[in-house]
């Protein structure tokens, strides 16, 4: 089934249970709902998607999903990244574009996915992602990944460092925070998962640099909606406070 985009886009939510810094995080409740439920509901709210599938390595996550009528499939426990989990599902679920929505992004919203899919309307775009204006406290924060782009939205570089560098301290530089949502053409996703880790990727610990290292362009769309990826107990409390405040 095609969507209003004119092509079939399928969202896949990697939901690994065995996280180390925050055990069982995708099942942790945030303001009365398991984290993975908040992500799934956000994806289902995007009318541009033909389907949404949770990709997990946990019988418990699978059972929860099926008890609530969500689509979910088991994937290998050996995957090193969520992208590898997306690729496993992509090999058996046909689509023109695959959307990677991480299961630890409880502030995800349909508008993120609409923005993400916008560049994919252009057939030459192989990979897209999104960015939001960087808050002052995140400009020097290595956990907030910055991105610089060309005027046409093509990513020039992603870094944990503060880029671009405001050499003259003008205070007028607009910094952009990268949000970890991706859309891929099938071949781009397959290539990524079959390439070895790249040197830039290893240095920054940013997997999207594997595409740039291999000459694949990534295009960005802007969004006003920030997110907080949950990795720690502190992140969990922060996000819960933000949701309850709204």
Secondary structure, 3 states (H helix, E strand, C coil): CCCCCCCCEEEEEEECCCCCCCCCHHHCEECCEEHHHHHHHHHHCCCCCCEEEEEECCHHHHHHHHHCCCCEEECCCCCCCHHHHHHHHHCCCCCCEEEEECCCCCCCCHHHHHHHHHHHHCCCCCEEEEEEECCHHHCCCCCCCEEEECCCCEEEEEECCCCCCCCCCCCCCCCEEEEEEEEEEHHHHHHHHHCCCCHHHHHHCCCCHHHHHCCCCEEEEECCCCCCCCCCHHHHHHHHHHHHHC
